Amino acid sequence: MSASVQTINKFCEETGMSRTKVKELINDCIIPTIPQEQSGGLVLINKLEFDRRIAANQIMLPIPPRKRKLLDSEA
C-alpha cells in the first residue's frame, strides 16, 4: 500500500523519475501537491490524487525531446 502523501525523494524512488523532472511536473501542475502552511516548507506530493488521475487517464507525461526524435525516426 502506498502512502497518501510522499516527499519528492520517496516519489522519485517509487516512480524512477529524476528530481528535476518531478519538480518540473509539480511546477506545471501535473503532479498534485499538498498546500504548504508556510513558504519554503517541505513539498509533499498528494499520492492518492496522483494515483486517481493516473487511473482515470487524466495525466499525460511529456515525452522528452530526445525520445520524441527517436520515435519519429522509427516511424
N, CA, C and O atoms as CSV, one atom per row, in Angstrom:
chain,resi,resn,atom,element,x,y,z
A,1,MET,N,N,0.835,-1.172,0.000
A,1,MET,CA,C,0.000,0.000,0.000
A,1,MET,C,C,0.885,1.242,0.000
A,1,MET,O,O,1.901,1.295,0.694
A,2,SER,N,N,0.499,2.203,-0.760
A,2,SER,CA,C,1.254,3.438,-0.884
A,2,SER,C,C,0.752,4.471,0.125
A,2,SER,O,O,-0.422,4.474,0.493
A,3,ALA,N,N,1.646,5.337,0.561
A,3,ALA,CA,C,1.261,6.411,1.484
A,3,ALA,C,C,0.383,7.425,0.762
A,3,ALA,O,O,0.424,7.532,-0.464
A,4,SER,N,N,-0.410,8.166,1.529
A,4,SER,CA,C,-1.294,9.156,0.910
A,4,SER,C,C,-0.536,10.408,0.489
A,4,SER,O,O,-0.945,11.085,-0.454
A,5,VAL,N,N,0.553,10.725,1.166
A,5,VAL,CA,C,1.430,11.825,0.763
A,5,VAL,C,C,2.867,11.322,0.780
A,5,VAL,O,O,3.219,10.426,1.547
A,6,GLN,N,N,3.689,11.917,-0.081
A,6,GLN,CA,C,5.088,11.497,-0.162
A,6,GLN,C,C,5.974,12.709,-0.384
A,6,GLN,O,O,5.551,13.714,-0.954
A,7,THR,N,N,7.205,12.594,0.077
A,7,THR,CA,C,8.196,13.608,-0.238
A,7,THR,C,C,8.629,13.410,-1.694
A,7,THR,O,O,8.363,12.372,-2.301
A,8,ILE,N,N,9.284,14.405,-2.225
A,8,ILE,CA,C,9.781,14.297,-3.599
A,8,ILE,C,C,10.758,13.133,-3.715
A,8,ILE,O,O,10.726,12.396,-4.700
A,9,ASN,N,N,11.624,12.959,-2.720
A,9,ASN,CA,C,12.610,11.868,-2.769
A,9,ASN,C,C,11.941,10.498,-2.831
A,9,ASN,O,O,12.333,9.652,-3.634
A,10,LYS,N,N,10.940,10.279,-1.993
A,10,LYS,CA,C,10.233,8.993,-1.973
A,10,LYS,C,C,9.491,8.773,-3.286
A,10,LYS,O,O,9.486,7.661,-3.814
A,11,PHE,N,N,8.860,9.824,-3.821
A,11,PHE,CA,C,8.148,9.734,-5.087
A,11,PHE,C,C,9.116,9.357,-6.211
A,11,PHE,O,O,8.801,8.513,-7.050
A,12,CYS,N,N,10.282,9.978,-6.222
A,12,CYS,CA,C,11.301,9.662,-7.226
A,12,CYS,C,C,11.751,8.207,-7.117
A,12,CYS,O,O,11.933,7.521,-8.123
A,13,GLU,N,N,11.925,7.756,-5.889
A,13,GLU,CA,C,12.345,6.373,-5.641
A,13,GLU,C,C,11.310,5.380,-6.178
A,13,GLU,O,O,11.675,4.377,-6.790
A,14,GLU,N,N,10.029,5.654,-5.953
A,14,GLU,CA,C,8.963,4.741,-6.380
A,14,GLU,C,C,8.698,4.783,-7.881
A,14,GLU,O,O,8.386,3.758,-8.486
A,15,THR,N,N,8.820,5.978,-8.488
A,15,THR,CA,C,8.470,6.112,-9.905
A,15,THR,C,C,9.661,5.984,-10.842
A,15,THR,O,O,9.491,5.672,-12.021
A,16,GLY,N,N,10.861,6.222,-10.332
A,16,GLY,CA,C,12.043,6.179,-11.192
A,16,GLY,C,C,12.290,7.488,-11.930
A,16,GLY,O,O,13.210,7.569,-12.744
A,17,MET,N,N,11.487,8.514,-11.662
A,17,MET,CA,C,11.695,9.828,-12.286
A,17,MET,C,C,12.792,10.577,-11.537
A,17,MET,O,O,13.014,10.358,-10.346
A,18,SER,N,N,13.470,11.461,-12.257
A,18,SER,CA,C,14.504,12.275,-11.622
A,18,SER,C,C,13.859,13.393,-10.806
A,18,SER,O,O,12.715,13.778,-11.050
A,19,ARG,N,N,14.613,13.905,-9.833
A,19,ARG,CA,C,14.114,15.026,-9.017
A,19,ARG,C,C,13.812,16.234,-9.886
A,19,ARG,O,O,12.818,16.930,-9.676
A,20,THR,N,N,14.673,16.478,-10.860
A,20,THR,CA,C,14.474,17.618,-11.748
A,20,THR,C,C,13.160,17.497,-12.497
A,20,THR,O,O,12.413,18.470,-12.597
A,21,LYS,N,N,12.868,16.316,-13.025
A,21,LYS,CA,C,11.632,16.106,-13.787
A,21,LYS,C,C,10.417,16.222,-12.871
A,21,LYS,O,O,9.405,16.803,-13.264
A,22,VAL,N,N,10.498,15.682,-11.662
A,22,VAL,CA,C,9.375,15.764,-10.726
A,22,VAL,C,C,9.095,17.222,-10.364
A,22,VAL,O,O,7.939,17.646,-10.344
A,23,LYS,N,N,10.146,17.986,-10.079
A,23,LYS,CA,C,9.952,19.407,-9.754
A,23,LYS,C,C,9.345,20.151,-10.938
A,23,LYS,O,O,8.491,21.018,-10.755
A,24,GLU,N,N,9.781,19.820,-12.145
A,24,GLU,CA,C,9.227,20.438,-13.352
A,24,GLU,C,C,7.740,20.116,-13.491
A,24,GLU,O,O,6.942,21.000,-13.801
A,25,LEU,N,N,7.363,18.854,-13.263
A,25,LEU,CA,C,5.968,18.441,-13.366
A,25,LEU,C,C,5.108,19.042,-12.251
A,25,LEU,O,O,3.921,19.296,-12.455
A,26,ILE,N,N,5.698,19.269,-11.079
A,26,ILE,CA,C,4.978,19.944,-9.996
A,26,ILE,C,C,4.716,21.393,-10.399
A,26,ILE,O,O,3.605,21.896,-10.228
A,27,ASN,N,N,5.734,22.062,-10.932
A,27,ASN,CA,C,5.568,23.463,-11.359
A,27,ASN,C,C,4.546,23.592,-12.480
A,27,ASN,O,O,3.877,24.619,-12.583
A,28,ASP,N,N,4.412,22.562,-13.331
A,28,ASP,CA,C,3.437,22.564,-14.423
A,28,ASP,C,C,2.065,22.063,-13.969
A,28,ASP,O,O,1.160,21.903,-14.787
A,29,CYS,N,N,1.909,21.814,-12.654
A,29,CYS,CA,C,0.655,21.332,-12.043
A,29,CYS,C,C,0.211,19.975,-12.590
A,29,CYS,O,O,-0.985,19.681,-12.605
A,30,ILE,N,N,1.145,19.154,-13.033
A,30,ILE,CA,C,0.824,17.807,-13.494
A,30,ILE,C,C,0.830,16.845,-12.310
A,30,ILE,O,O,0.005,15.934,-12.236
A,31,ILE,N,N,1.763,17.052,-11.390
A,31,ILE,CA,C,1.808,16.257,-10.162
A,31,ILE,C,C,1.204,17.109,-9.047
A,31,ILE,O,O,1.718,18.186,-8.748
A,32,PRO,N,N,0.098,16.630,-8.419
A,32,PRO,CA,C,-0.561,17.414,-7.371
A,32,PRO,C,C,0.217,17.390,-6.053
A,32,PRO,O,O,0.803,16.374,-5.680
A,33,THR,N,N,0.211,18.521,-5.364
A,33,THR,CA,C,0.886,18.617,-4.072
A,33,THR,C,C,-0.105,19.063,-2.999
A,33,THR,O,O,-1.195,19.553,-3.293
A,34,ILE,N,N,0.303,18.880,-1.767
A,34,ILE,CA,C,-0.466,19.334,-0.617
A,34,ILE,C,C,-0.111,20.806,-0.389
A,34,ILE,O,O,1.071,21.152,-0.408
A,35,PRO,N,N,-1.101,21.686,-0.174
A,35,PRO,CA,C,-0.780,23.102,0.084
A,35,PRO,C,C,0.143,23.246,1.299
A,35,PRO,O,O,-0.041,22.583,2.320
A,36,GLN,N,N,1.127,24.118,1.163
A,36,GLN,CA,C,2.092,24.335,2.241
A,36,GLN,C,C,1.557,25.339,3.245
A,36,GLN,O,O,0.880,26.299,2.875
A,37,GLU,N,N,1.865,25.113,4.532
A,37,GLU,CA,C,1.449,26.040,5.585
A,37,GLU,C,C,2.288,27.302,5.557
A,37,GLU,O,O,1.807,28.387,5.883
A,38,GLN,N,N,3.561,27.154,5.161
A,38,GLN,CA,C,4.436,28.320,5.097
A,38,GLN,C,C,5.326,28.211,3.872
A,38,GLN,O,O,5.651,27.111,3.425
A,39,SER,N,N,5.714,29.340,3.339
A,39,SER,CA,C,6.578,29.363,2.170
A,39,SER,C,C,7.928,28.746,2.516
A,39,SER,O,O,8.483,29.004,3.585
A,40,GLY,N,N,8.445,27.940,1.616
A,40,GLY,CA,C,9.736,27.308,1.844
A,40,GLY,C,C,9.657,26.035,2.661
A,40,GLY,O,O,10.691,25.470,3.020
A,41,GLY,N,N,8.449,25.568,2.963
A,41,GLY,CA,C,8.281,24.336,3.726
A,41,GLY,C,C,8.494,23.107,2.859
A,41,GLY,O,O,8.748,23.216,1.659
A,42,LEU,N,N,8.392,21.963,3.461
A,42,LEU,CA,C,8.570,20.693,2.771
A,42,LEU,C,C,7.448,20.483,1.754
A,42,LEU,O,O,6.273,20.647,2.081
A,43,VAL,N,N,7.809,20.120,0.522
A,43,VAL,CA,C,6.820,19.864,-0.525
A,43,VAL,C,C,6.377,18.410,-0.401
A,43,VAL,O,O,7.200,17.495,-0.453
A,44,LEU,N,N,5.074,18.205,-0.238
A,44,LEU,CA,C,4.518,16.860,-0.155
A,44,LEU,C,C,3.616,16.609,-1.358
A,44,LEU,O,O,2.750,17.423,-1.677
A,45,ILE,N,N,3.823,15.490,-2.014
A,45,ILE,CA,C,3.035,15.115,-3.182
A,45,ILE,C,C,1.796,14.375,-2.714
A,45,ILE,O,O,1.877,13.489,-1.863
A,46,ASN,N,N,0.643,14.740,-3.274
A,46,ASN,CA,C,-0.626,14.086,-2.962
A,46,ASN,C,C,-0.693,12.812,-3.802
A,46,ASN,O,O,-1.196,12.826,-4.925
A,47,LYS,N,N,-0.183,11.714,-3.248
A,47,LYS,CA,C,-0.060,10.451,-3.979
A,47,LYS,C,C,-1.422,9.854,-4.304
A,47,LYS,O,O,-1.583,9.248,-5.364
A,48,LEU,N,N,-2.404,10.006,-3.424
A,48,LEU,CA,C,-3.736,9.469,-3.690
A,48,LEU,C,C,-4.358,10.148,-4.909
A,48,LEU,O,O,-4.938,9.482,-5.766
A,49,GLU,N,N,-4.237,11.482,-4.985
A,49,GLU,CA,C,-4.774,12.217,-6.128
A,49,GLU,C,C,-4.010,11.867,-7.404
A,49,GLU,O,O,-4.611,11.727,-8.469
A,50,PHE,N,N,-2.697,11.727,-7.300
A,50,PHE,CA,C,-1.888,11.342,-8.462
A,50,PHE,C,C,-2.328,9.971,-8.982
A,50,PHE,O,O,-2.518,9.797,-10.186
A,51,ASP,N,N,-2.491,8.998,-8.081
A,51,ASP,CA,C,-2.926,7.648,-8.487
A,51,ASP,C,C,-4.326,7.681,-9.091
A,51,ASP,O,O,-4.599,6.966,-10.055
A,52,ARG,N,N,-5.222,8.510,-8.531
A,52,ARG,CA,C,-6.577,8.628,-9.070
A,52,ARG,C,C,-6.538,9.185,-10.490
A,52,ARG,O,O,-7.232,8.692,-11.379
A,53,ARG,N,N,-5.722,10.215,-10.693
A,53,ARG,CA,C,-5.611,10.806,-12.035
A,53,ARG,C,C,-5.003,9.824,-13.038
A,53,ARG,O,O,-5.420,9.778,-14.195
A,54,ILE,N,N,-4.033,9.054,-12.600
A,54,ILE,CA,C,-3.423,8.036,-13.476
A,54,ILE,C,C,-4.476,6.998,-13.859
A,54,ILE,O,O,-4.586,6.640,-15.032
A,55,ALA,N,N,-5.244,6.516,-12.896
A,55,ALA,CA,C,-6.274,5.507,-13.158
A,55,ALA,C,C,-7.347,6.027,-14.108
A,55,ALA,O,O,-7.916,5.259,-14.883
A,56,ALA,N,N,-7.626,7.328,-14.050
A,56,ALA,CA,C,-8.652,7.933,-14.905
A,56,ALA,C,C,-8.064,8.469,-16.220
A,56,ALA,O,O,-8.763,9.132,-16.987
A,57,ASN,N,N,-6.790,8.183,-16.475
A,57,ASN,CA,C,-6.091,8.662,-17.682
A,57,ASN,C,C,-6.156,10.178,-17.823
A,57,ASN,O,O,-6.323,10.697,-18.927
A,58,GLN,N,N,-6.026,10.878,-16.715
A,58,GLN,CA,C,-6.073,12.338,-16.731
A,58,GLN,C,C,-4.684,12.971,-16.726
A,58,GLN,O,O,-4.557,14.191,-16.828
A,59,ILE,N,N,-3.659,12.159,-16.608
A,59,ILE,CA,C,-2.290,12.677,-16.613
A,59,ILE,C,C,-1.568,12.145,-17.840
A,59,ILE,O,O,-1.539,10.942,-18.101
A,60,MET,N,N,-0.988,13.073,-18.583
A,60,MET,CA,C,-0.153,12.700,-19.717
A,60,MET,C,C,1.237,13.246,-19.445
A,60,MET,O,O,1.436,14.460,-19.391
A,61,LEU,N,N,2.198,12.348,-19.273
A,61,LEU,CA,C,3.558,12.780,-19.030
A,61,LEU,C,C,4.195,13.167,-20.358
A,61,LEU,O,O,4.041,12.449,-21.345
A,62,PRO,N,N,4.906,14.290,-20.399
A,62,PRO,CA,C,5.514,14.731,-21.647
A,62,PRO,C,C,6.644,13.799,-22.089
A,62,PRO,O,O,7.354,13.229,-21.261
A,63,ILE,N,N,6.796,13.656,-23.399
A,63,ILE,CA,C,7.870,12.840,-23.951
A,63,ILE,C,C,9.094,13.744,-24.124
A,63,ILE,O,O,8.992,14.806,-24.738
A,64,PRO,N,N,10.248,13.335,-23.592
A,64,PRO,CA,C,11.447,14.159,-23.736
A,64,PRO,C,C,11.811,14.341,-25.218
A,64,PRO,O,O,11.559,13.446,-26.024
A,65,PRO,N,N,12.398,15.487,-25.584
A,65,PRO,CA,C,12.740,15.751,-26.987
A,65,PRO,C,C,13.606,14.669,-27.632
A,65,PRO,O,O,13.397,14.337,-28.798
A,66,ARG,N,N,14.577,14.111,-26.896
A,66,ARG,CA,C,15.442,13.059,-27.462
A,66,ARG,C,C,14.640,11.812,-27.777
A,66,ARG,O,O,14.846,11.191,-28.820
A,67,LYS,N,N,13.723,11.434,-26.885
A,67,LYS,CA,C,12.883,10.255,-27.105
A,67,LYS,C,C,11.910,10.511,-28.264
A,67,LYS,O,O,11.662,9.613,-29.069
A,68,ARG,N,N,11.364,11.717,-28.355
A,68,ARG,CA,C,10.451,12.072,-29.437
A,68,ARG,C,C,11.174,11.961,-30.790
A,68,ARG,O,O,10.611,11.455,-31.761
A,69,LYS,N,N,12.414,12.435,-30.841
A,69,LYS,CA,C,13.198,12.351,-32.079
A,69,LYS,C,C,13.437,10.892,-32.473
A,69,LYS,O,O,13.355,10.543,-33.651
A,70,LEU,N,N,13.730,10.047,-31.489
A,70,LEU,CA,C,13.937,8.620,-31.743
A,70,LEU,C,C,12.656,7.973,-32.252
A,70,LEU,O,O,12.696,7.184,-33.196
A,71,LEU,N,N,11.522,8.294,-31.639
A,71,LEU,CA,C,10.238,7.731,-32.078
A,71,LEU,C,C,9.883,8.189,-33.495
A,71,LEU,O,O,9.368,7.410,-34.297
A,72,ASP,N,N,10.163,9.459,-33.791
A,72,ASP,CA,C,9.872,9.986,-35.127
A,72,ASP,C,C,10.733,9.318,-36.198
A,72,ASP,O,O,10.279,9.091,-37.320
A,73,SER,N,N,11.981,9.007,-35.841
A,73,SER,CA,C,12.878,8.389,-36.832
A,73,SER,C,C,12.502,6.929,-37.088
A,73,SER,O,O,12.792,6.396,-38.159
A,74,GLU,N,N,11.863,6.281,-36.117
A,74,GLU,CA,C,11.434,4.896,-36.286
A,74,GLU,C,C,10.171,4.789,-37.121
A,74,GLU,O,O,9.909,3.738,-37.707
A,75,ALA,N,N,9.385,5.851,-37.188
A,75,ALA,CA,C,8.100,5.826,-37.893
A,75,ALA,C,C,8.269,5.968,-39.393
A,75,ALA,O,O,7.281,5.966,-40.128
